[in-house]
Amino acid sequence: DLLKQLSENVEGNREKMKDLVASSMQNSDALMANKADISERRASIIKNREDMSKNRSNI
């Protein structure tokens, strides 16, 4: 029956969409965490460069 087949397809597609949305949210969260880590590392690098510059001026 065509209607039954369509209904099954809709149900299957709904599950796939839920899985994709969940994966997308996990990826988004991981991406935001990576961006935060990169930002912290950049700040640390800048501070280290400033400290190195101060040390050079003391030499």
Number of C-alpha atoms within 10 A of each C-alpha: 5 7 8 9 10 11 11 12 12 12 12 11 12 12 12 12 12 11 12 12 12 12 12 12 12 12 12 12 12 12 12 12 12 12 12 12 12 12 12 12 12 12 12 12 12 12 12 12 12 12 12 12 11 11 10 9 8 7 5
